[in-house]
């Protein structure tokens, strides 16, 4: 990894365009902006890009996950007047990383950059990123808050800071290259490199940069440029503790070589938490319903655990397909049915294997449990949280 020298951007800087040359021909740089409820920010960002990229052949691609605030409509309205603006509206699929990948693969420019649509990334860094890529100073240029001259003091709430710091520590432990700010969502790279890596990208969760660096067959040369992370002016942050769990899923996916779907890993982790919830509920019921049969208390604890599992999966495992309103109630009932069938299959398979003398009781129990996990995951993914609606 290389860290850029002395240049530091401040809010009152207005001219960094000496790093670029006059625009000629088709777009040389595509700026990909994943969006979810950023309608107010789109016009502001377009105006800022025009200012800082004057002299560059550029375009911006807004990739909107069907925002209810009309983000796509705003971007397309601007596109009718400004040929530098494009918009991809995604219906039935969600996720920042996959939105970034889709936008980058829609580009024909030799260089692509990714930045957020919330105006917290400093667009004045883009000409410097482009200049570094043109001059082959690095294969990936990262906007960094963690190198000298960088700062995130004004842009992170305590929760976001905790998530960022925890994720950064984990990422630095597994990355093949030193990187001060692996949680950055602001970076640029040559499009041919992205095209080469695309088939190996997991494209889940919020951190596409880490996915890129871990998917390469060799350590990539990285340059970090400092910038000050701005406070959010409009809208609400989408970063929460669930992002860290998705981040862990990405690390596990890469560690397992992509053999196990990250969503299945998350589903199993939630199921493990459900076991603890079941035991806690059983302990409470043993204390408050002493006259009830153990079977009744067991079913009560099972219902509590299934309910907890459903809401955790809805929050974390299927956050890109999250159910709300009436669909949430319908999904819960379906989840009860799915898990009930899975539990019956668990008991039936384990009993059959034990009675036939195929396995000892422990191995029979494990076999039944594995079948239950696969059943619950497969059916939940297709019926409870379908991929497209």
N, C-alpha and C positions, 0 to 999 in steps of 0.2 A: 504494500500500500504506500502511496505517496500522499503527502499533505501539501496543499498549495501554500506558497509563501504569503507575503505580507498583505495582500489585498483583503480589506474588510469592507463590507457594505453597511452603510448606515441609512436610517430612514430618509435622510435628506439628500442622499446621492441621487443624481438625475442623469448622469451620462456614463454608461459603461459600454457604449457602442463602438469604441475604438477597437474592441476585440473582434469585430466582425467586418466583413467586406460587403460591397453592394450586392443586392439580390439579382440573380439572373435565372431564367428558366423556371422549371417546376420546383416544388418545395424541396429544400435541402434539409429542413428540420420539421418534424411533426411533433407537436406538443400534445400529449394524451392527458386528458383530465377526466378521471372517473367522478361521477356525480350521483348524489342522492340528496334531494331537497336543497339545491343550491341556486334556485331561480334568481335570487337577488344578486348573487355574486357573479353570474355569467357575464353580464354586460360590463361590469367593472374589470374583470380579468381580461376580456377581449381588448378593451381600451388600453390596458397596461401592456399587453403583449404587443400591440401596435407601436407603442411608444419605445419599448426597450429593444424590439427586434426590427426596427427600421433599418433597412439595408440588408436584411436577411430574407431569403426566400423561405417562408415558413407557412405552416397551417396549424390550426388547433382542432382536435377531435374531442368533443365532449361525449363521453360514454355514460348515458343516463340509465339507471336501473328503475325506469318507469316511475319517477318521482311524482307523488300526488300533488306537489306544489307547482307543477308545470314547468320544471327545469328544461325538459326536452323542447317544449313549445317555444320557450324563450330563446334557446340556442338556435332552433330552426328559423325563427323569425329573423334573427340577426344574419343567419346564413343566406337568406334571400337577398340581402343587401351587400354581404361581405363574402367574397369567394374564398377567403382564408379560413372560414369557419365551417366545420362539419359537425354533424351530430348522429350518434348511434343510439337509438332508444331500444333498450332490451326489455322484453316482456316475458315473464315466467322464469327468469333467472336473475340471481343476485350475487354480489360479492365483489369487493374492491379488486382483488388480485385478478380474477377472471375478466373484469371490465378493463383493467390495464392491458392485459394480454390481447383482448379482442381489439382494442383501439390500436395497439402497436402493430398487430398483424394486418390491420386495414390500411397501413401506411405504405407508400412506395418511396418515401424519402430515404436518403442514405443514413440519416441519424434520427433517433427518436428520443424524446424526453417524457418523463412522467412527473406530474405535479398535482397536488390536491386542488379542489375547486373552492376551498374555503378561504382563500387569500392569505393563509398563514405562511405559505412558501414564498420566498422573495424571487419574483420573476426576473429581477435584474441579474440574477446569477446565470440565466439561460445563455446569454452571449458568451460568457466565460466558459461554460460547459461545452458549448459548440466549438469554441476556439481550441480547447484542449483536445477534443476528439479529432478535429481537423489535423492537428499537429502530431497526432499519435502519441500524446503524452500518457494516455491510459486507455484501457478498453471500456471501463465503466467510470463515469464521473458522478460523484455523490455530493449533494448538498448536505453539509454536515453541521450539526449544532454542537458537536463535541470536540472539535479541534480548536486550537487557538484562533480567536476572532469570531467563533461561532457562539450562539447564545440561544437558550430556550426559556429564559426566565419569565418572559411575558406571555408565552403561548401555551403553557401547560397547567392544567388544574392539578391538585394533589393526586387525584385518582389516575389521571393520564400520566403524570410523572412516574408514579409507582409502577404502572403497567409498562411504560417505556423503559425504565431502568431495569426491571426484572427481565423483560424480553431481551434487552441489550446484553445483559450479563450472560444469559443462556446462549445467545447467538454468537457472541465472541468466543465462547468455549468450543463451538463446533465449526466455525468458519475456517476454511483453508487459508484465508488471507487476513491480516490484521485490519480491523475496521473500527474506528472510534464510534460511529453512529450507524450500526447495522439496522436500527429500526426506522431509518429515514425512508420516507416515501417520495423523495425528490432526487431524481437521478436521470442520467442520459447515457446512451450507448449506441454503437453502430447498429443499424437495422439488420445487416447480414448476421451479426452475432446473435441477435435476438431470434432470427429465423432458425438458426442452428440449434439453439437451446429450447425453442418452443415445445417440441414433442416430449421433452423431459420435464417440463414444468408441472408442478402440482396444481398451480393456479387456484388455490383455496385460501381463505383467510384474508388478512389485510396487508401482509408484508411481501410484496412481489420482489423487492430487491434481494431479500434473503433467499428466496426461491431461485432467482437467477444465479446467484453466487454459488449455491449448493448444487445446482444442476449441471454446472460446467464440468467437463472431464479433466480440467486442469485448473490450478489457481489463476484467476483473472487478475490483471493489473488494474488496480483501483486508485483513483485520485479523489481526495476529499477537499472540497472547497467550502470555506466557512460562510455561514450566513446567520442572521438573527431570525429566529422563529417568531412570527408575529402573533399577537392575540387575535382570536376569532372576532370578527366584526359583526357578522350576521349568522343566523342559523344556530344549530346545536351540533356538538361533537358526536360522532358515531363510535368513538373509542371507549371501550369499557373493559371490565375484567374478563368478559367472554372472549375478547380478542386475544388475550394471553393464552387461553385454553386452545384456541384455534392455532396459535403460534406454536404451542407445544405439539399439536397434531402434525404440523408441517415438519418440525424437527424429527418426530418419530417416523413420518413417512420417508424422509430422506435417509434416516438411519437404517430403515428396513428395505431400502432400495426400491420403494414403490410397490412392494409385493402386497401390502395390506392397505386398503383404502383408508385415508385419514378419518373419514366419517365413521368407519367401523371402529377405529381406535377410540374415537370420542364416545361412541355408543357404548363400548365396553367399559370405558372409564366411568360413565354415568351409571352403568349397571353395577359397578363395584361400589359406588357411593350409595346406590339403592340398597345394597346388602346392609350397610351400616344404618341406613334409615329404617330398614325392616327390623333390625335387632333393637334399635332404640324404641320403635313403636311397640314392639313385643314386650319390652321391659316395662313401658308405661302401662300397657293393658294388663300385664300381670299384677301391677300394683293397684289399679283402679277397678278391675273387673275380676276379682279373685274367684268368684263363684262361677264364672263362665268356663266352658270347656276349653282345653288347649287348642282344639281344632278351630273353634270360633275365634279365639284370639289370634291364631296363626293367619286365618283369612283376613282379619281386620288389619294386621300388620302388613300383609301382602297388598291390600288395597292402598294403604298409606304409601308403601314403597313404590307401587306402580304409578301413583299420582305424582310423587316426587320425581320419579324418572321421566314421566311425560313432560313435566314443566322444565326440567333441566335440559332434556333433549331439544325441546322447543326453543330454549334460550341459547343453547350452545351448539349442539350437534347439527341442528337444522336451522340455524339462525338466518341463513339465506332463503329459507322457505317458511319462515316463522308464521304460525297460525294466529289469527286474531278474531275476536268477535264470535259470531256463530260458528265459524269454521274451527275455532279453538275447542268449543264444546263438542262438536261432532268428532274432532280428532281425538279428544280424550276418550270418548266412548269406543272408538275404533281401537285405540291403544289398549284399553281394557280387554277387548275381545281378542286382539292379537296375542297379548301376553298370557291370557287365560288358555288359549290353544297351545301356546308354547310351553306353559307349565304342565299341561296334560301330556304333551309329547315328551317332555323331560321325564316324567314319572314312568310313562309307558315304555320308552326306550330303555331306561335304566333297569326297570324290572325285567324286561325281556332278556337283556344281556346277562343279568344276574341269574335268572332262572335257568337259562340255557347253559350256564357254566362257562360262558365265553370270557367274562371278566370277573375279577373280584369286585366286592361292593364299591370300593373306592373308585376303581377305573370305570365301572358302570355308571357311577354318579357323574364323573367328569364327562363321559361320552354324552350322557343325557343333557348335561348343562351346555356343552358345546353346540349340540343340535338346537337347543332352545335359543342360544345367542344368535346363531345364523338365521333361524326362522324369524325371530323378533326383528332383527335388523333388516332382512330382506323385505318382509311384509310391511314394516313401518315405513321404509323408504319408498315403497310403491303405492301404499294405500293411505297411510296417515299423513306423510309429508311427501306427496308426489313432486317430481322434478318440475313439471310445468302444469299450469292451470289455464 
